[in-house]
Every structure is written in C-alpha cells, then in structure tokens.
C-alpha cells in the first residue's frame, strides 16, 4: 500500500539554503507571525466550529471558569467562586474590576445577556451542544448571577470552562454575530486590532488584563495569516516571515526537526479521526451503508495501525470508540474490527455486492490520510469518488443532505467529557447519520444524571451499540506537530489549543 505524502517544494529547499542563519523579524518587532491552514468562517466563537476558532476564542474572550490543561483543576476566571444551588441552578460570584477591550465594564448584565442569547436556539449558535443545556440566566446583583439549566447536566462546569465565553451585552446587542466577527471584543489576554475575514487576524496584548489563571501575555502582537498550503507555510518559516506553524504533517516535521534553527514539538490531542456512514439512509434508502454488513466491511477494510505508523506517527493511537479515551464515560471495551480485507470482501458479497459498488466519499482536511483511506476502500471493491471540500462547505452539505461516507475529525472543543462528542453526533441532530432512538435515550440519561456511575453505564451502552452497528468507524487519535523558530519559547498542551499567553521570546 502506498500512501500520499506532501513533499518539499523546490522553493522551500532554495529558501532553506539561502536563509540559513538569517535573523527572524518576529522577535525584533515583538510580533509572533503564525499561520492557520483552514479558513475561519467567523471569528465570533459561537458561530464557528473549527479548531482555529477555539484558538482565537481562548485568546480574545474569557469564560467564567478555567480548567488548567496540566492538572485539570477548575479555577475561577471571570467568576471567583460558584456553587450548585440545586441540580439545575448554578450561582456565580463574579470578578470585579474587569473591563472589555472596548472599555465596557464586565458585570452580571453581560453574563445574563450572553447566556440568554446563546441558549435561544433561534439565534443559531453553530454548535448547539455547547450551549443548549442552559435554559437562561438571571441577575441576583451586579456581581452575582445564576445560570438555570434545562435539566441536570453534570458536565456544566466542564463546558463553562471551555466554549462558553462571556460577551459585552451593550456591544453585542448592537453588533450581533456579524459585527463581533469583524470587530471582536472580549476580556481576554489579547485584543483584536485587525480582521480580514478568513484570511488575516492581528492580535495585540491586553495591557490591562485581569489576574486570570490563563496568565499574563508577554508577546506584544500575534499576526495570523491563513495559508492553506503546508509547503508554503514551510517556505515562509525558512524565509523568516513566519515564526510558528502547527498541525504540520509528520514527514515534514521529521525533516524540520533535523535543522538547528527550528524546534519541533509533538503533543497528543483530544481530536479523533473517523468515518461517518449513512446508516439512516439520509442520502437514499437504497444506499449500501444502510446495511450492517457493508458497514462492517468498511471497518475491516482499513488498516488503522498502518495509518498511525506511516502517516500520523508521534503520540497518535488507534481508536475503536466514538470518543477520546480520556473523556469521562469513554468506555474502551467495545467491539473492534481488525484489518481483514478478505473478510471485508466476503461481507460485501453477503450484503449483495459481490462486485463491490461505487460511492461518493468526502473529506475536508488531511488529504493524504483521506486518500490512504480511499485506497483501502478501493482495494476491497468500494470504489470511491473522492471529493475534497472546505470544512464549512462539507459541514453544510452533511447538515442538509447527508453524505454516504465521509472522513471527519472532532476535537470536542477540548472538553474532557463524552457528552462533548458522542452526544454531539448521536442525538438526532443535523449531523447524526444513524438516528438510533435507543442510543439517543441512553445518551440522554448519561448526559443528565448526577450519579457518575449511572453516567458511565449509559455512555457504555451507547458506545457499545455504536460500535456493534458500525455507525462510525473510529480510526485514530491525532497528534499535533508544532514547529517554531529558536526565538520562540513554547510548551504545547495535550488539548490542541495554541495558547499565546504561554509563549515567550528566548
């Protein structure tokens, strides 16, 4: 089996020779120059669902709570303390003296407005699962607020430490998501001074940042450009116009690690890669993936170990569950499918496809991984018509029409709870390709029970059935390669969040 690999461009090689030993501009003008690979659809953190959006969210805005990525300890951020009043009521004491980047003071009105806005499904928050557990918020006094839950949701603190950011009520009421996307305003360690939608973001250190557990920013500016081609990113890294790139493919990272002018750091992430299969027949009841034996054939057709060893490398591992192993409730004792192409062909024949069949196949990232998966499927008779789309375009297609089979990834917004992934995709939402009522019922219990053992039991039931029915084909966890110049001091965390506040100049 041959795998598609990105290669060094001639330009990158030439620049490597010409620019070795040159001074890097970033440190000289206190500006960290970084690159995003994917185009960010909207900077407003509630109206995008990409990893790049998470990175900017953590830099620009703050939540009420912060989870330390090293210890997993919850600490107060915009809240100084919190307590459960009952199973569906959380009360927060808010930090005083905090101001938004536009000078608007932070208080209970901002929390109430933000929560009530994002909890209203009519306002169209992109990832409903992050917010739809909240019913509303109410002001007790200027620095005390209560968040009311629709039903018990034991993962509330975890979500409040991640994707739920607080917005300035006066500004957001006027600007809305489109205005916030163009001129973001938060309380975070960096404020935005320029946005070219989808292409360019410039952040500047918040000199009056409050005493946050995120830490105080040291680097003066962060200049981020969208550069879809990895080889172009590498060429600019050599030329000195970039100081940091990330999500660098393993083969390039290995070469860069041999060069004295760069630091290459590899760290695990909570992101997993998987195939979605149209078991529910969203693309037509006659599509082959409505048949269990076809889905089992797909699972047996792919050599996941080979993908990890040849392409991902680093700290990646084979995954068999529809969640990340460290997440609460992510039972690993589920049916796993060994690589067996002969068994895959036999299953296809038993399902009525002795000569195989053709299908549309979609992906939005990691073309080499997606092409390798396609090669495995082709080898057992599932001929794939491969379509590489932008993330937002593929998401919209899957939400509206579904797709027969697609290569997807999900990083759970770095939320260490199974509800952040399995419940996101198996509770009859617009991206649920199985529509299994029994799975949904189990997840509903697991998501709402305040008894940890009950949660584990019902997540386990759901995950076992997902595996038995092959609604997904989980394949591997991701790792991330971070490449930066020797002028940059940075230690990545295993949650795939670039934290500009922990970056320093050497």
Secondary structure, DSSP 8 states (H G I E B T S, - for coil): ---------HHHHHHHHHHTT---HHHHTTEEEEEESS--S-SSGGG--SHHHHHHHHHH---SEEE-TTT--EEESSEEEEEEEETTEEEEEE-SS-B-TTS-B--HHHHHHHHHHHH-GGG--S-GGGTTTEEEEEEEETTEEEEEESS--TTHHHHHTTT-----HHHHHHHHHHHHHHS---SSSEEEEEEETTTEEEEEE-TT--S-TT----SSEEEEEE---HHHHHHHHHHTS-SEEES--HHHHHHHHTSTTEEEEEEEEEEEEEEEE-TT-TT-TTSGGGSHHHHHHHHHH--HHHHIIIII-TT--B--SSS-TTSBT----S------HHHHHHHHHHTT-TT-EEEEEEESS-HHHHHHHHHHHHHTTEEEEEEE--HHHHHHHHHHT--SEEEEEE-GGG--BGGGTHHHHSSS-TT-SS--HHHHHHHHHHHH-S-HHHHHHHHHHHHHHHHHHTSEEEEEEEEEEEEEETTEE----TT----GGG-EE-
